[in-house]
Amino acid sequence: MRMILLGGPGAGKGTQAKKIVDRLGIPQVSTGDMLRAAVGNQTELGVEAKKYMDAGKLVPDSVVIGLIDERLDADDAKKGFILDGFPRTIAQAEALGELLEKKDMNLDKVISIDVPDNDLVERLSGRLTCRACGAMMHRLFSPPKVDGKCDKCGGELYQRDDDKEETIRQRLKTYHDQTAPLIDFYKGQSMLTEVSGQGSIDEITARMNGVLEG
């Protein structure tokens, strides 16, 4: 199974990807993880990527595609893979298509986890992080027993800057401007299936399993 997971920030892509990994025994290919590993291992592409990252610039598509090219040749990707966080733009999707064609591979599924923006804002802006142990809690879904205190260690809970509403709205705008057009791109290839990301994790997983079995 070779597949792409799409969805806005907070839609639950990471959670569902891990469940698919466990179920199908295929790797989750995350561009963020690949970049960190390449930089840490000081590979040729990692050294190139680090120049841009140190300058606060986006890593060029050519470097990211190069990393994916190498990653998809690994033994654990022979049975398939889940692309998480890539492609983000139409240009990246087109480059990915050319890469897969070169490798004589086809995409089997493109699944978009659909959650309304206001629900995503509620999910992300309610997150609280413990300064001491890093545990995550949520004002609505898993509120602390004592206001402002971590249930696990009693440390102070705070809201990270990237969990503030104005930051989340900006992330959503970027998603709609750059990544949401991929939905129409893959619809045009009759490859896209949209899955509701509302409800419990188990309910969403059941919907995902229905698509994977279809």
N, C-alpha and C positions, 0 to 999 in steps of 0.2 A: 504494500500500500504506500503510494507516494502522494503526499497531500500537503495543502497549505491551509493554515488557520488564519482567518481574518476576524477583526472585531476591534472596537474602540478600546481605549485605555480603561481597564477595570471590567471588561466584558467577561472575563473568566477564561481567556485563552490558555494561560499557563496552567491553571487547575485542570482543564479538560485535556490539555496535551499530555500531562503526566498520567492521566487515566488511560489514554490511548497507548502511551508507551508501555504501561504495565500490561495492557490487554493484548497488544499486537507484537510486543517485543521489538519495536523499531525505535530508532533514536529521535529525540527532539533536537532539531538543528536550529539553534538560536544564534543569530548574528552577534549579539552582545557577548555571549559565551565564547564564540570563535575569535572575536577581536581580542578579548582579554587573554585568551590562551596564546594566540599568535604573538601578541606583544610580550607576554611573560616568557615565551620560549625564544623570543628574538628571531623568529623566522624572517625570511626576506620580506614577505607581505606584512608581517607584524611590525618590522622596523619602518616600513613605508607608512603603515596606518598610524603609528605613534607620532610621526611628524605632524599629521593633521590633528590628532587628538590633543597633543601638547599645545597646538596653536588655537585650540578651541573651535576647530573647523570640522565640518562633516567629513567622514571618510568617503572618498570617491567611490562611485558604483563599481569602477573597474577593480578596485582593491577588494571590495566586499564579494563581488562575483568570483574573483580569484580564490578567496577563502572558501566559498561554497563549492567551487570546482574541486578543490582538494578534499573537502570534507565528504563530498558525495562519493569519492573514490575509496573511502575507508570501508573495511570489511563489514562493520556493523550496519552500514547503510545499503548493503546489497539487497536486503529483503524489503527495503523501503525507508521512508523518513517522514517526519512532520516538520515543515518549515514554519518557524515561529518568529515573527518580526521581519520577515522578508518574503516577498517583495513589499516595499512601501509605496512605490510609485509605478506608473505605467511603464516608464523607461526600464525600471528594474525587472518588471514582469516580462517585458520583451526580451531583455538580456537573459533572463532565466530560461525562457522558452528556447532560445538559441543554444544555451548551454546543454539543456536536457536533450535537445535534438542531436547535438554533437555526441552525446553519450548514449544515444539510442534508448532514451528513457521517456516515458509518458507520465504525466500527472494523472492520478486516478480520481482525486477529489479536491475540491476547493470548498471549504465550509466557512461561512460567515456567521459569527455569533452576534445576533442582533439584540441590542439593549438600547432603549430610548436614552437620549442625552441626560435628561433630568435624573434618571435612575443611576446613571454612571456617576454623576456629580454627587448624589446622595451616598453612593457606595464609597467613593474615594475620599470625599471631604469628611466623612465620619470616622476615618481611621485614626487611631491613636497609637503611638509607639512609646515603649518604655526606654527612658534614657539609660537605665542600668543594665537590663538584660536583652533589650531589643525586641521583646515580645510585642505582638500586635493585638490590639483590641479594637472595638468599634462602638461608637456612641449608641447606635441603634440595634445592631445585630448581636453584639457580644459586649454589652456595657460592663465596665469594671464594678466590682462589688462596692468599692469605696471610691467615690468620685476623685479623679485625678491620681489614683494609685494603681499600680500594676497588681493584678491578682496573683501573679507568680512570685514576685520578689518584693513587692511593696514600693518599688521605685516610682519616680515621677513619670507620669504620662504626658506627652506633648504631641502637637501636630506638626509633622514635617512640612517644610515649605512647599514641596511638590504635591502635598495633599490639601493645600488651601484652594478654595473654590475658584479664585481668579486664575490660578495656575492651571487647574483642571480644565476650565473653560478654554484656555489658550491651547492646551494639548488637544482638546476635542476639535478646535478650529483647524489645527494643523492636520489632524486625522481626516477631517471632512475634505479639506483642500487637496491633500496629497494622496491619501490611501483609500478613501471611500470610492474614488473612480475605478478602483480595481474590481469592485462589485460588478459594475456594468461591463468591464473588460472581460471578466471570466463568464459572465452571463452570455455575452456575445459568442463565446466558445462552447456554450451549453455545458459548462463544467461546474457552475456555482450552485450550491444548496445553502439556503438561509435557515438558521436554527434559532429559535427564540432563546435568549439567554436569561429570561426571567423565571423565577421560581427557585426551588432548592437545587443544590449541586446535584443531588441524585436525579431530580427530574430532568435537568439539562443533560446529564450523562446518558439518561435513557433515550433522549431525543438524538443525541450524537450517535449512540449505538445503532439506532434505527437507520440513520444515514449511512453509517459504515457497512451495515449489512445489506443495504439496498443495492 
